[in-house]
Amino acid sequence: MMEFLFGRKATKKPVPGDRVVPLHFFENSLLVQGNNMAVSLVFDAVLDPQKLRGSLEGLVKQEGWQRLGGRLNKNARFSSGQIEWHIPTQFTAERPAISFVHIDHGISAAEHPAASKIPKPDTRPAVVGDPDDLESLAWESGYKPGGISDYVDSDLPVLGLRVNSFTDKTIVVLQWQHVAFDALGLQYVVEGWSAMLWNKEAEIPTPCDFNKDPFHSFADGTKPATEKHILADNRVGLGGMLKWGLGYGVDMLVRAKDNRMVCVPESYWGPQLEKALGELRDEAIEKGEDPSKVFLTENDVLTAWILRCVVAEMEMNSSRTVAASIAMSLRKAFEGDLIPPSAEHPYVGNAFGWANVLVSAGDVTTKPLSWLARQVRRAINEQGTRAQHEAYYAMVRESGMGLPIVVLGDGGMAQFGFSNWTRAGLFDLDFSPAVKDAGDFNLLPCTPSYVQENHGPVKPADGFFVFGKDQKGNYWTSACKVKGHWDKIEKQLKKDFEVTS
């Protein structure tokens, strides 16, 4: 399918001269390989697609960045057909650094059936749109993501750019197979892309060497854990896994789902953050503790608020376990040990761990938001250390599941996931050098007014993506939920707004 859409024949035989690199630990799992990604950045200006293309291609051609122009091939030497990187020594017109498509629609976004549905913020937290409405702009016509096989069965570079031009907007879509990088890896890519666009090549750091896997010890256990994981006693056993799989697994793989985008304005989340901090400071004073040490981030409160709204909508038994898995980057914890400092040589790949919050549904719905936000912050702080990450992946090895995850909680729990992309800085990208016919106004910032993602084919239910905060202070988050549940969420958002305002 992909080779047909891009006008290329499938290339399965290795190309002589390509640099061959094995997949790293985090790349060699179905969790990663099962997702082709597309992030759409909406700019309220007409951008030059060739400038966008040239700057991104220029980044991939930079020393150390060439892996992003690599192809994915199966190694015939292995009966299992092991996948590996095949990186061209030189990019050509026949084998470009990136795939590129430009569509000039020749009309305003409001006149286009999909672009006219770009979500707009509300004055209160609200469901504002369906990211799948823009799917036809994110992917090639008729394409449905099939995972890593779409790349293995073609000579498609792992990174792609799709530019949709309208007379008043530009929708810039970055496409990639998840083996290339995670959310923080995305940050380094877009920062490098922006630097190329601004002619600041000298400021782009060289990524750390990808010829060897710095996290191989997570796979082979050559660096054993030095302590027990905090939640080791909460591992779900075989019976619990079967029960959990019949619930969450069926929701993920079988049941129809709706995708929706929620916008949370600063006028709402700001006061919620201040209220939460105030409550925790008062509590610290009552306990004789230093209130200045109370700390919460905006995302702690946002994660807690999303969890509370979703759990309240489900009206579950108060004793039921609620499990929230929060994706974390491993980079900070392992800098100076397994990887070099990111400012010098960033790790542009996948390196993720998890902070797991286990609470009861009753506590989520009855206790203050400050309490739940503190559980989120505590889980991130306590489980985000080097030793705890090592302990977690020791459990991964013991599980033998072949996935970089361990299921924690119990078989009857309600499972939720959070992937926070705020640090990727997508809303802060300034692409003003690419503005067409800007004249003297080309120094005015040109940042995205809206950001979303589409992915597939694996679409877990209740997996929330937080894309960050736009220039007006609005937070944007999306998720797929079992069909019919978003109507209940909309009612819950309205109710929560009325109660807390």
Summary of the structure (lengths in Angstrom):
residues: 501
radius of gyration: 22.8
end to end distance: 50.4
largest distance: 70.6
contacts: 1632
relative contact order: 0.18
helix: 39%
strand: 22%
